[in-house]
Amino acid sequence: MPTPDSLKHQALVVERLSMARFRVELAGGRRMVATVSGRLRLKFTRIALGHHVVISVSPYDLNQGTIIQRLPQSSTSPSQ
């Protein structure tokens, strides 16, 4: 669970690294490394390239974060 003083950002997963780590890109184009939180690991939440996620970043180290939520994919199919 993120601490109250942590910063939350929406990001896009752009690369999968080893050991349940991902390279994510923030809205401003900044890239950072993020690990999957324990809650998402216990629920076997799948995270793949192109998924939008919410990450929690400590104010003490802005180069790495924790993925705390995977956002639902928006459907782009036309309505019938």
FIKOLKE-932534 format. One record per residue: x, y, z of N, C-alpha, C in turn. Coordinates in nm, 3 decimals. Each point is the difference from the previous one (the first is absolute). Layout:
BEGIN
> X;Y;Z;X;Y;Z;X;Y;Z
...
//
This chain:
BEGIN
> 0.084;-0.117;0.000;-0.084;0.117;0.000;0.088;0.124;0.000
> -0.031;0.096;-0.083;0.085;0.119;-0.006;-0.013;0.084;0.127
> 0.108;0.065;0.034;-0.003;0.087;0.116;-0.071;0.130;-0.034
> -0.051;0.071;0.099;-0.075;0.124;-0.028;0.081;0.108;-0.072
> 0.133;0.001;0.018;0.080;0.104;-0.064;0.055;-0.043;-0.136
> -0.044;-0.116;-0.052;0.049;-0.043;-0.131;-0.075;0.072;-0.111
> 0.065;0.012;-0.114;-0.059;0.067;-0.116;-0.060;-0.106;-0.092
> -0.117;0.024;-0.053;-0.065;-0.095;-0.090;-0.004;0.059;-0.140
> 0.036;-0.081;-0.099;0.000;0.042;-0.140;-0.059;-0.110;-0.086
> -0.059;0.040;-0.112;-0.043;-0.097;-0.100;0.115;-0.016;-0.098
> 0.021;-0.124;-0.043;0.113;-0.028;-0.088;-0.038;-0.109;-0.100
> 0.083;-0.014;-0.102;-0.018;-0.100;-0.104;0.118;-0.096;0.006
> -0.027;-0.131;-0.001;0.106;-0.100;0.004;0.062;-0.010;-0.138
> 0.132;0.025;-0.009;0.068;0.000;-0.130;0.102;-0.113;-0.014
> 0.042;-0.061;0.112;0.100;-0.106;-0.009;-0.010;-0.089;0.123
> 0.017;-0.131;-0.023;-0.001;-0.094;0.111;0.143;-0.036;0.034
> 0.036;0.011;0.128;0.133;-0.034;0.048;-0.008;-0.127;0.083
> 0.111;-0.047;0.050;-0.001;-0.122;0.081;-0.049;0.029;0.142
> -0.036;-0.107;0.070;-0.038;0.006;0.141;-0.124;0.087;0.026
> -0.102;-0.013;-0.083;-0.129;0.071;0.016;0.020;0.151;0.003
> 0.090;0.048;-0.083;0.023;0.144;-0.012;-0.035;0.043;-0.141
> -0.043;0.124;-0.013;-0.042;0.054;-0.128;0.056;0.141;-0.016
> 0.026;0.037;-0.124;0.034;0.139;-0.030;-0.129;0.066;-0.045
> -0.035;0.108;0.068;-0.125;0.070;-0.029;0.031;0.142;-0.044
> -0.092;0.056;-0.076;0.017;0.137;-0.049;-0.113;0.086;0.056
> 0.038;0.108;0.066;-0.098;0.092;0.056;-0.055;0.091;-0.108
> -0.099;0.080;0.035;-0.066;0.086;-0.098;0.097;0.100;-0.062
> 0.097;0.048;0.072;0.094;0.098;-0.051;0.112;-0.058;-0.084
> -0.001;-0.132;-0.022;0.105;-0.062;-0.078;0.113;-0.056;0.085
> -0.004;0.020;0.130;0.105;-0.049;0.089;-0.018;-0.150;0.023
> 0.110;-0.075;-0.007;-0.004;-0.144;0.020;0.062;-0.036;0.133
> -0.055;-0.104;0.063;0.053;-0.048;0.127;-0.028;-0.148;0.015
> 0.063;-0.063;0.096;-0.017;-0.142;0.027;-0.102;-0.015;0.112
> -0.093;-0.095;-0.018;-0.102;-0.024;0.101;-0.013;-0.150;0.025
> -0.020;-0.036;0.127;-0.022;-0.139;0.037;-0.148;-0.021;0.029
> -0.044;-0.124;-0.003;-0.140;-0.033;0.026;-0.020;-0.011;0.151
> -0.109;0.056;0.051;-0.028;-0.005;0.143;-0.039;-0.142;0.041
> 0.012;-0.029;0.127;-0.032;-0.132;0.052;-0.146;-0.037;-0.018
> -0.090;0.098;0.012;-0.142;-0.027;-0.016;-0.031;-0.047;-0.142
> 0.063;0.063;-0.100;-0.022;-0.042;-0.138;0.063;-0.136;-0.027
> 0.111;-0.030;0.066;0.061;-0.133;-0.017;-0.090;-0.109;0.057
> -0.059;0.026;0.116;-0.088;-0.099;0.062;-0.125;-0.026;-0.082
> -0.049;0.101;-0.068;-0.120;-0.015;-0.083;0.032;-0.046;-0.141
> 0.128;-0.027;-0.030;0.045;-0.046;-0.131;-0.044;0.094;-0.111
> 0.010;0.129;0.024;-0.036;0.100;-0.099;0.105;0.002;-0.110
> -0.044;-0.016;-0.123;0.092;0.000;-0.114;0.024;0.143;-0.046
> 0.125;0.031;-0.023;0.037;0.131;-0.052;0.084;-0.024;-0.124
> -0.040;0.061;-0.110;0.070;-0.020;-0.128;0.035;0.135;-0.059
> 0.076;-0.004;-0.109;0.037;0.123;-0.070;-0.126;0.070;-0.049
> -0.003;0.130;0.016;-0.113;0.079;-0.046;-0.108;0.021;0.104
> 0.009;-0.068;0.114;-0.100;0.021;0.104;0.023;0.134;0.071
> -0.109;0.063;0.037;0.007;0.123;0.080;-0.009;-0.040;0.147
> 0.088;0.055;0.081;0.008;-0.036;0.140;0.009;0.126;0.086
> -0.026;-0.017;0.129;0.021;0.106;0.098;0.121;-0.041;0.082
> 0.096;0.090;0.012;0.120;-0.030;0.078;0.010;0.095;0.118
> 0.061;-0.051;0.105;0.026;0.079;0.120;0.150;0.024;0.007
> 0.038;0.126;0.018;0.141;0.038;0.002;0.031;0.067;0.133
> 0.107;-0.043;0.062;0.044;0.062;0.125;0.060;0.137;-0.029
> -0.027;0.099;0.085;0.060;0.132;-0.024;0.151;0.001;0.023
> 0.055;-0.106;0.058;0.143;-0.006;0.027;0.080;-0.056;-0.117
> -0.064;-0.084;-0.083;0.067;-0.058;-0.116;-0.097;0.004;-0.118
> 0.019;0.095;-0.089;-0.092;0.021;-0.111;0.035;-0.083;-0.123
> 0.098;-0.089;0.011;0.041;-0.081;-0.115;-0.065;-0.137;-0.005
> -0.067;-0.042;0.107;-0.065;-0.129;0.001;-0.132;0.008;0.074
> -0.092;-0.089;-0.036;-0.131;0.004;0.061;-0.058;-0.140;0.014
> -0.126;-0.005;0.044;-0.071;-0.125;0.020;-0.131;0.006;-0.075
> -0.029;-0.102;-0.080;-0.129;-0.006;-0.070;-0.104;-0.044;0.099
> -0.100;0.084;0.026;-0.102;-0.033;0.099;-0.135;-0.031;-0.062
> -0.018;0.030;-0.128;-0.128;-0.026;-0.063;0.017;-0.007;-0.151
> -0.072;-0.092;-0.064;-0.005;-0.004;-0.145;-0.134;0.059;-0.042
> 0.004;0.099;-0.087;-0.122;0.065;-0.044;-0.069;-0.084;-0.108
> -0.133;0.003;-0.005;-0.070;-0.078;-0.103;0.028;0.054;-0.139
> 0.006;-0.092;-0.095;0.023;0.039;-0.140;-0.128;0.059;-0.056
> 0.012;0.113;-0.066;-0.118;0.061;-0.063;-0.028;-0.070;-0.131
> -0.125;-0.031;-0.025;-0.034;-0.069;-0.125;-0.006;0.102;-0.113
> 0.064;-0.034;-0.110;0.004;0.090;-0.114;-0.089;-0.049;-0.112
> -0.081;-0.104;0.028;-0.087;-0.051;-0.104;-0.119;0.094;-0.020
> -0.044;0.020;-0.123;-0.113;0.090;-0.024;-0.129;-0.059;0.055
> -0.085;0.087;0.050;-0.128;-0.047;0.054;-0.095;-0.035;-0.113
> -0.079;-0.103;0.022;-0.090;-0.046;-0.106;-0.143;0.028;0.035
//
